[in-house]
């Protein structure tokens, strides 16, 4: 009797543990500049991009880079610029391309964190280039046109977000979104307020410092929202 019960008990335990595994805690990072800071939640639905980002943050890779391209109404781009991915050069060990992790539920709303890339046909991301979405709001008619042009489909919830909060919907399913700002959305406004040239390059260097928050640190930050 016992030998028949063992597989049954093991199966029950597995069923009980699966929801806990599926509900993995999100990890959070803090992005700081001279202009202010924000707290970003990283998505578990994009594990390759999440883990790559966390690894580089823990190695302080981004602390030696800047937000080098600031385009109000579009994005704030930082990390390694495109020029550092020139294939004729010897790339740093951290500089790679990783396959996209597109998820229809993850979209380019204002405050979204995503990975940049070049025009490679696989839409693979640069491992060391990031951007935060500023964007703008869109009408239903404009969203209809974007859906048709880029072969996309926006849910009603996504449409409402693009109509009221804004974003860059034409980037959906073309660049991997792997996180979002959950505290300090005004960080975008503050960074976008810096003086830039016609190409979006800031007159004064916009340094960044990024840290991975512990569960306790994240809870404390989110508690004060």
Buried (B, 14 or more C-beta within 10 A) or exposed (E): EEEEEEEEEEEEEEEEEEEEEEEEEEBBBBBBBEBBBBBBBBBBEBEBBBBBBBEBBEEEBBBEBBBBBBBBEBBBBBBBBBEBBEEEEEBEEEBBBBEBBBBEEBBBBBBBBBBBBBEEEEBBBBBBBBBBBBBBEBEEEBBEEBBEEEEBEBEEEBBEBBBEEBBBBBBBBBBBBBBBBBBBBEBBEBBBEBEBEEEBBBEEEBBBBBBBBEEEBBEEBBEEE
